[in-house]
Every structure is written in structure tokens, then in C-alpha cells.
Amino acid sequence: GLLFFVMPNGIGDAFNIEERIMMPWLMTFEAWLAIEVNKVPVRRNIALGVVVFLLLQMTDRTVAFAAVNARLKEFNEVGRCIPDNSAYISIDLDHAAAMPLSRSLKHPFATTTRFNPYVNFPGTLTAGREIAYVANYEAVKIRPYFQLKYQPWLDSMIGEDFDTMARSEDVDGVFRKFADGLDAAEHPVDYLMTSQFTDAFGDKPSIKATASVIAAHYVLECASQSGAVKVYRRSR
């Protein structure tokens, strides 16, 4: 069980390692409990441990879901700004500024996992609508295990996810190259969604460089009530 708390978040090209193997561990733990519970001296300690674990999980999830639901509401506020039959990309500027999601009592879910619950929020806007969300880095041609692939013109420009592009924008300008490439694209990807809930990250060189690209290629279409989530439309 201690391995869950000390193992790295990713190994090579695989991430969320602990999430992928949590279920076999839990089943093993349950099988062990089924054997040990018949030993009377051990039963009380097992019950106490389970209660403590459940209380920790309930506290963690109660705080986490309150924060998660508040953010999800802000994403849904701007969904109306992206029309049907259009395509969009998104950048989580907080994630781009601080990519590693380490375990911390300060971050929802991070007490027991490093999973980022916000990463799929932009995709909720496409539910039941004719909108293309360009986000799956696994759809590039260099990843043979994923059957659905981007068209060549789009594949050649993506390469990595957009948070990764933004993280190094002040060094390699890869997001600017992507934005420039959209001018000659075969099909329009006209909309961009950004989220930034941590103001302090705005001073980072990579985030400033990304903001410069956005200002040069996009115009603000709408923003959530707090201004943390924004939708932009390409200006050319």
C-alpha cells in the first residue's frame, strides 16, 4: 500500500500510474480482509483502520467536489459562446504554468491521487452538440495504439497537447507556430478556451508569451462570471 504514495506520477510515456493499478490493489486488500477478519484479535484493528481511511476519503472528496463543481459551473457558463458546427482547442494556463500535480493537502483530490479533475472540463461543452473538441494527443500518428487519427494537416501542427505547448512558449514558440499554421489550415479551428484560476501564474514568462500569441490571433468572445474561463474567436 505504501507504494501508492511513493511511486512517480508517470513512467516514460505512461501517466496516472497509481490510478491504473488501484483497482487490483483494492481487490487484493479486500481478499486479505476476508481472510484476516476471522481472527478476532485482528478484527478490531482492521475495523478501526477502515473507518479512519473512509473518514479521510470522505473529507477529501467533500472538499474536492465542492471546488470541482464550482469550476465546472464556470466552464458551462461560456459554452454558449462556441456555436454548433465549429471546432475549438483549450489551454489550462494553471496546468501549463505548473505541470506536475504533486500530492498536497492544498489541492482537491491530491491527498489520495495526482489525477487532475479539471483536464476534461472543456470537453463537457460538446455533449449533445455538433462541436469538434481538438484535444486528444493520442490521435497523432506517432501513437499507433489509438485507432482514431487526425487528418495530416492537423496532425503535423499538434504533436503535443496544448498545455504542453504553452508551458514552453517563451522558449520555443511552438504555440505561435500552431496559431500561424491555422491561417492556412484546410478546415477552421476558430475557437480557443482558456482557464486560469491562479492569478500568480500570470507572471510566468511562458504564460505571458502564450497570452501574447492569444492577443495577436484571437479576440475575446465571452468570459465566465469570475473571468477565470474565457472563450476567444480567431481574428483572421
C-alpha atoms as one frame of an Amber mdcrd trajectory, in Angstrom:
protein
   0.000   0.000   0.000   2.892   2.361   0.672   3.904   2.082  -2.992   0.792
   4.045  -3.907   2.094   7.097  -2.065   5.730   6.980  -3.224   5.546   5.893
  -6.854   6.012   8.562  -9.558   3.042  10.038 -11.354   4.390   8.841 -14.681
   6.937   6.407 -16.052   8.135   7.007 -19.587   5.106   7.849 -21.716   2.552
   6.459 -19.246   0.925   8.668 -16.647  -1.542   8.296 -13.757   0.184   5.035
 -12.888  -1.384   4.763  -9.443  -4.857   5.247 -10.876  -4.361   2.399 -13.348
  -3.321  -0.129 -10.747  -5.508   0.995  -7.849  -8.302  -1.481  -8.582  -6.127
  -4.651  -8.394  -4.661  -3.348  -5.143  -8.107  -2.732  -3.658  -9.272  -6.219
  -4.680  -6.162  -7.712  -3.093  -6.786  -5.730   0.077 -10.392  -6.925   0.201
  -9.288 -10.533  -0.220  -6.798 -10.099   2.620  -9.530  -8.633   4.820 -11.783
 -11.599   4.079  -9.068 -13.914   5.385  -7.949 -11.880   8.382 -11.345 -10.795
   9.625 -11.971 -14.213  11.138  -9.047 -13.680  13.508 -10.746 -11.993  16.471
  -7.702 -10.034  17.816  -7.133  -8.534  14.380 -10.768  -7.673  13.651 -10.892
  -4.562  15.855  -7.715  -3.084  14.345  -8.950  -3.724  10.810 -12.285  -2.090
  11.534 -10.575   0.944  13.062  -8.238   1.270  10.076 -11.126   1.042   7.611
 -13.110   3.705   9.495 -10.134   6.085   9.566  -9.494   5.525   5.855 -13.148
   6.149   4.968 -13.244   9.342   7.042 -10.154  10.646   5.267 -11.643   9.795
   1.883 -14.984  11.407   2.716 -13.304  14.605   3.910 -11.057  14.756   0.878
 -13.922  14.149  -1.552 -16.318  16.565   0.183 -13.845  19.429  -0.132 -12.799
  18.342  -3.612 -16.227  18.047  -5.175 -17.276  21.443  -3.839 -14.301  23.043
  -5.580 -14.716  20.943  -8.714 -18.412  21.755  -9.104 -17.723  25.481  -8.743
 -15.202  25.338 -11.576 -17.396  23.167 -13.768 -20.131  25.792 -13.482 -17.759
  28.393 -14.894 -16.923  26.216 -17.901 -20.604  25.723 -18.602 -21.181  29.483
 -18.457 -19.072  30.051 -21.574 -20.285  27.049 -23.565 -22.929  29.146 -25.315
 -20.174  31.210 -26.974 -18.998  28.289 -29.100 -21.527  27.749 -31.905 -22.541
  24.415 -33.379 -20.589  23.127 -36.383 -17.370  24.679 -35.125 -14.091  23.438
 -33.635 -12.110  24.600 -30.650  -8.986  23.970 -28.604  -8.362  24.715 -24.937
  -5.446  25.637 -22.689  -5.406  25.209 -18.914  -2.983  28.011 -18.056  -2.662
  26.859 -14.435  -1.644  23.397 -15.623   0.717  24.888 -18.198   2.412  27.018
 -15.532   2.794  24.172 -13.022   2.600  20.900 -14.955   3.498  18.417 -12.178
   0.464  17.770  -9.996   2.068  16.652  -6.752   0.168  15.333  -3.776  -0.765
  18.115  -1.422  -3.489  18.789   1.105  -3.945  22.149  -0.657  -5.250  20.597
  -3.874  -8.555  18.748  -4.200  -8.069  15.036  -4.876  -4.309  15.385  -4.463
  -4.353  13.861  -0.987  -5.052  10.441  -2.412  -4.291  10.877  -6.108  -2.490
  13.094  -8.595  -5.344  12.981 -11.092  -6.282  16.421 -12.422 -10.111  16.542
 -12.383 -10.232  19.711 -14.479  -8.480  18.381 -17.556 -11.673  17.135 -19.228
 -13.967  20.006 -18.277 -13.717  21.779 -21.682 -14.980  18.596 -23.306 -18.259
  18.771 -21.384 -19.356  21.590 -23.702 -19.610  19.218 -26.652 -22.219  16.954
 -25.039 -25.203  16.695 -27.363 -23.832  19.325 -29.721 -22.168  19.319 -33.150
 -18.829  20.692 -31.952 -15.346  19.297 -32.509 -13.050  19.495 -29.493  -9.450
  19.146 -30.709  -7.721  17.809 -27.628  -6.667  14.165 -27.847  -2.890  13.964
 -28.188  -3.239  10.214 -28.644  -4.805  10.819 -32.055  -1.473  11.877 -33.574
   0.101   9.415 -35.987   3.127   8.591 -33.812   0.873   6.711 -31.349  -0.092
   3.503 -33.169  -2.256   2.061 -30.383  -5.003   4.684 -30.891  -7.122   3.984
 -33.967  -8.765   7.383 -34.487  -6.300   9.777 -36.153  -6.209  13.459 -37.003
  -6.037  14.441 -40.649  -2.443  15.021 -41.810  -2.696  18.828 -41.927  -3.788
  18.922 -38.275  -1.512  16.117 -37.111   1.554  17.979 -38.394   0.726  21.008
 -36.253  -0.285  19.401 -32.964   2.354  16.911 -31.858   1.627  17.513 -28.169
  -1.261  18.745 -26.078  -1.804  22.496 -25.867  -0.932  22.803 -22.178   2.497
  21.443 -23.037   2.795  23.916 -25.904   2.004  26.804 -23.564   4.418  25.591
 -20.901   7.428  26.189 -23.177   6.064  29.007 -25.345   8.653  31.522 -24.134
  11.440  29.133 -25.206  10.394  27.504 -28.470   7.335  29.463 -29.645   5.550
  26.252 -30.635   2.069  27.587 -29.849   2.696  30.653 -32.013   3.691  28.345
 -34.869   0.458  26.431 -34.389  -1.614  29.627 -34.351   0.148  30.855 -37.501
  -0.420  27.497 -39.162  -4.171  27.749 -38.625  -4.250  30.646 -41.099  -3.535
  28.201 -43.919  -5.408  25.246 -42.443  -7.710  23.117 -44.578 -10.536  23.390
 -42.032 -11.192  26.117 -39.466 -10.413  25.675 -35.795 -11.740  29.064 -34.867
 -12.243  28.963 -31.131  -9.943  28.830 -28.113 -10.926  28.305 -24.499  -8.575
  29.219 -21.666  -8.881  28.703 -17.925  -6.805  30.374 -15.236  -7.889  30.193
 -11.622  -4.485  31.091 -10.103  -3.554  34.727 -10.735   0.027  34.281  -9.532
   0.863  32.098 -12.530   0.157  35.001 -14.895   3.607  36.450 -14.234   5.432
  33.394 -15.560   7.309  34.038 -18.851   5.633  31.078 -20.567   2.141  32.314
 -19.665   2.962  35.870 -20.757   4.252  34.524 -24.082   1.087  32.461 -24.536
  -1.067  35.494 -23.738   0.826  37.442 -26.397   0.000  34.798 -29.013  -3.652
  34.831 -27.994  -3.806  38.632 -28.260  -2.274  38.503 -31.756  -4.563  35.803
 -33.165  -7.824  35.935 -31.185 -10.491  38.296 -29.900 -12.382  37.707 -26.664
 -15.852  36.306 -27.286 -17.061  35.841 -23.693 -15.912  35.032 -20.149 -17.324
  33.352 -17.067 -18.612  35.496 -14.223 -15.265  35.444 -12.397 -13.262  35.820
 -15.605 -11.343  32.609 -14.943 -12.669  30.829 -18.049 -12.657  32.622 -21.397
 -13.590  31.831 -24.974 -11.783  33.511 -27.872 -12.535  33.553 -31.597  -9.843
  33.746 -34.248  -9.486  37.275 -35.545  -8.268  36.251 -39.013
